[in-house]
Amino acid sequence: REVVLSPGIFKKFLKLKRGLQEIGDQEKGGGLSIKLVGKSEGAWYFRVTAGDKTYFVKEIPRNTVIPLSYKGGGVVEMKSLQEADKILKENDISWAKVINFKLGFEDNDVIYFVSEWLDCLQTILVDYLEKLERDAIYDGPEVSEAARSELDKINDKLNKLALIFEKNGFYDAGAGNMSYDPKSKMIYIFDLQLYKLMR
């Protein structure tokens, strides 16, 4: 059975991450390598490599972005994503996936969520959409047309996902909580909350 970020490894992660402030910053030590790959509304996203395993770690400070009524933290997020995965399959959605989550836990101050690493997690979908918007406006006709076409297709998919998840009691199903692989055209969902699990 795979051991995901043992207590010893996690202590090293907490120590190393203190030196990370800007996206792209990296630290190494004690057999661990970490990189700050993103920030969004108080949450920080890291790539953590321990040995031959690489993980996506999301850190959310409770006192800045989490409502006082919120219960369950990373565990709730894992359960929410399990439910989301079922809904995608029930609706025959083949162009969106839930990332392969490994662990969810919390303390009094911070919530952590750990999943399998994917290279596309370095680019949040909302940032990719903003890039397409710029390409569609400022680049030459050929690039602009391609960017606009891809932008429209992704937005259509996002609207469909939002409707399906809202209907099933989820919230936060937006581009800020997803990543996108331009090669496979796959949307990866890494943050989604089911209302009934948060009460």
C-alpha positions as CSV (number, residue, x, y, z in Angstrom):
1,R,0.0,0.0,0.0
2,E,1.3,3.4,-0.9
3,V,2.3,5.7,2.0
4,V,1.2,9.2,1.0
5,L,3.2,12.0,2.7
6,S,4.0,10.3,6.0
7,P,4.2,12.5,9.1
8,G,8.0,12.7,8.8
9,I,7.8,13.7,5.1
10,F,5.0,16.2,5.9
11,K,7.1,17.9,8.6
12,K,9.8,18.4,6.0
13,F,7.3,19.8,3.6
14,L,6.1,22.3,6.3
15,K,9.7,23.4,6.9
16,L,10.7,23.8,3.2
17,K,7.5,25.6,2.2
18,R,8.4,28.6,4.4
19,G,10.9,29.7,1.8
20,L,8.3,29.8,-1.0
21,Q,6.6,33.1,-1.7
22,E,6.3,33.5,-5.5
23,I,4.8,31.1,-8.0
24,G,7.7,29.1,-9.4
25,D,9.8,29.2,-6.2
26,Q,11.4,25.9,-5.3
27,E,13.1,24.3,-2.3
28,K,14.9,21.0,-1.8
29,G,16.0,19.1,1.3
30,G,15.8,15.8,3.2
31,G,14.9,13.8,0.1
32,L,12.0,16.2,-0.7
33,S,11.5,18.7,-3.5
34,I,8.7,21.2,-3.5
35,K,7.5,23.9,-5.9
36,L,4.9,26.6,-5.5
37,V,2.8,26.2,-8.7
38,G,-0.2,28.4,-8.0
39,K,-2.2,30.7,-5.8
40,S,-6.0,31.3,-5.8
41,E,-8.1,33.2,-3.3
42,G,-6.0,32.4,-0.3
43,A,-5.2,28.8,-1.4
44,W,-1.7,27.8,-2.3
45,Y,-0.9,24.9,-4.7
46,F,2.4,22.9,-4.5
47,R,4.1,20.2,-6.5
48,V,5.7,17.8,-3.9
49,T,8.2,15.1,-4.9
50,A,9.2,12.5,-2.4
51,G,11.4,9.7,-3.9
52,D,9.8,8.6,-7.1
53,K,6.4,9.9,-6.2
54,T,5.0,13.3,-7.1
55,Y,1.9,14.9,-5.6
56,F,-0.3,17.9,-5.9
57,V,-0.9,19.5,-2.5
58,K,-3.4,22.3,-1.9
59,E,-3.2,24.3,1.3
60,I,-6.1,26.4,2.5
61,P,-5.9,28.7,5.6
62,R,-9.1,28.4,7.6
63,N,-9.1,31.9,8.9
64,T,-9.0,33.6,5.4
65,V,-11.1,31.6,3.0
66,I,-13.1,29.0,4.9
67,P,-16.4,29.9,6.5
68,L,-16.8,29.2,10.2
69,S,-19.6,26.8,9.5
70,Y,-17.5,24.7,7.2
71,K,-17.0,21.2,8.6
72,G,-14.8,18.3,7.4
73,G,-12.1,20.2,5.5
74,G,-9.9,18.0,3.3
75,V,-12.0,14.9,4.1
76,V,-15.2,16.6,2.9
77,E,-13.4,17.6,-0.3
78,M,-12.4,14.0,-0.9
79,K,-15.9,12.8,-0.4
80,S,-17.3,15.6,-2.6
81,L,-14.9,14.6,-5.4
82,Q,-16.0,11.0,-5.1
83,E,-19.6,12.0,-5.6
84,A,-18.6,14.3,-8.5
85,D,-16.8,11.4,-10.2
86,K,-20.0,9.3,-10.0
87,I,-22.0,12.2,-11.5
88,L,-19.6,12.6,-14.4
89,K,-20.0,8.9,-15.2
90,E,-23.8,8.9,-14.8
91,N,-24.0,11.8,-17.3
92,D,-21.5,10.2,-19.8
93,I,-19.0,13.1,-19.5
94,S,-15.8,11.8,-21.0
95,W,-14.1,15.1,-21.4
96,A,-13.8,15.9,-17.7
97,K,-12.2,14.0,-14.9
98,V,-11.8,14.2,-11.1
99,I,-8.1,14.2,-10.2
100,N,-6.9,11.0,-8.4
101,F,-7.1,12.2,-4.8
102,K,-5.0,10.5,-2.1
103,L,-5.5,12.2,1.2
104,G,-7.4,15.0,2.9
105,F,-6.7,16.3,6.4
106,E,-6.6,19.4,8.5
107,D,-5.6,21.1,11.8
108,N,-7.1,24.1,13.5
109,D,-5.6,26.6,11.1
110,V,-5.1,24.9,7.7
111,I,-6.8,22.4,5.4
112,Y,-4.7,20.2,3.2
113,F,-5.7,18.1,0.1
114,V,-3.3,15.7,-1.6
115,S,-3.7,14.1,-5.0
116,E,-1.8,12.5,-7.7
117,W,0.3,15.0,-9.7
118,L,-0.5,15.9,-13.3
119,D,1.6,18.3,-15.3
120,C,-1.5,20.3,-16.3
121,L,-2.1,21.2,-12.7
122,Q,0.5,23.8,-13.1
123,T,-2.0,25.8,-15.1
124,I,-5.4,26.7,-13.6
125,L,-8.1,26.7,-16.2
126,V,-9.2,30.2,-15.5
127,D,-5.6,31.4,-16.3
128,Y,-5.7,29.3,-19.6
129,L,-9.0,31.0,-20.6
130,E,-7.5,34.4,-20.0
131,K,-4.6,33.5,-22.3
132,L,-7.0,32.4,-25.0
133,E,-8.9,35.7,-24.6
134,R,-5.7,37.6,-25.1
135,D,-4.7,35.5,-28.1
136,A,-8.2,35.9,-29.6
137,I,-7.9,39.7,-29.4
138,Y,-4.3,40.6,-30.0
139,D,-2.7,37.9,-32.2
140,G,-3.0,37.5,-36.0
141,P,-6.2,36.3,-37.7
142,E,-5.2,32.6,-37.8
143,V,-4.2,32.4,-34.1
144,S,-7.2,34.5,-33.1
145,E,-9.7,32.3,-34.9
146,A,-8.2,29.1,-33.3
147,A,-8.1,30.7,-29.9
148,R,-11.7,31.9,-30.1
149,S,-12.9,28.5,-31.3
150,E,-11.1,26.7,-28.4
151,L,-12.4,29.3,-25.9
152,D,-16.0,28.8,-27.1
153,K,-15.7,25.0,-26.8
154,I,-14.3,25.1,-23.3
155,N,-16.9,27.6,-22.1
156,D,-19.6,25.4,-23.5
157,K,-18.2,22.5,-21.5
158,L,-17.9,24.6,-18.3
159,N,-21.5,25.7,-18.6
160,K,-22.6,22.1,-18.9
161,L,-20.6,21.1,-15.9
162,A,-21.9,24.0,-13.8
163,L,-25.5,23.1,-14.6
164,I,-25.0,19.4,-13.8
165,F,-23.2,20.0,-10.6
166,E,-25.5,22.7,-9.4
167,K,-28.5,20.4,-10.0
168,N,-26.8,17.8,-7.8
169,G,-26.1,20.1,-4.9
170,F,-22.5,21.2,-5.6
171,Y,-21.0,24.6,-5.6
172,D,-17.7,26.2,-6.8
173,A,-17.8,24.3,-10.1
174,G,-15.8,27.0,-11.9
175,A,-12.7,27.4,-14.0
176,G,-10.7,28.5,-10.9
177,N,-11.0,25.0,-9.5
178,M,-10.1,23.1,-12.6
179,S,-7.1,22.5,-14.8
180,Y,-7.0,21.8,-18.6
181,D,-4.8,19.7,-20.8
182,P,-4.6,21.4,-24.3
183,K,-3.3,18.2,-25.9
184,S,-6.1,15.8,-24.7
185,K,-8.7,18.6,-24.3
186,M,-9.4,17.1,-20.9
187,I,-10.7,19.2,-18.0
188,Y,-9.4,18.1,-14.6
189,I,-11.5,19.0,-11.5
190,F,-9.5,19.4,-8.3
191,D,-11.8,21.4,-6.0
192,L,-15.5,20.9,-5.6
193,Q,-17.8,21.0,-2.6
194,L,-21.1,19.2,-1.9
195,Y,-23.4,21.3,0.2
196,K,-24.9,18.4,2.3
197,L,-21.4,17.3,3.5
198,M,-20.5,20.8,4.8
199,R,-23.3,21.2,7.3
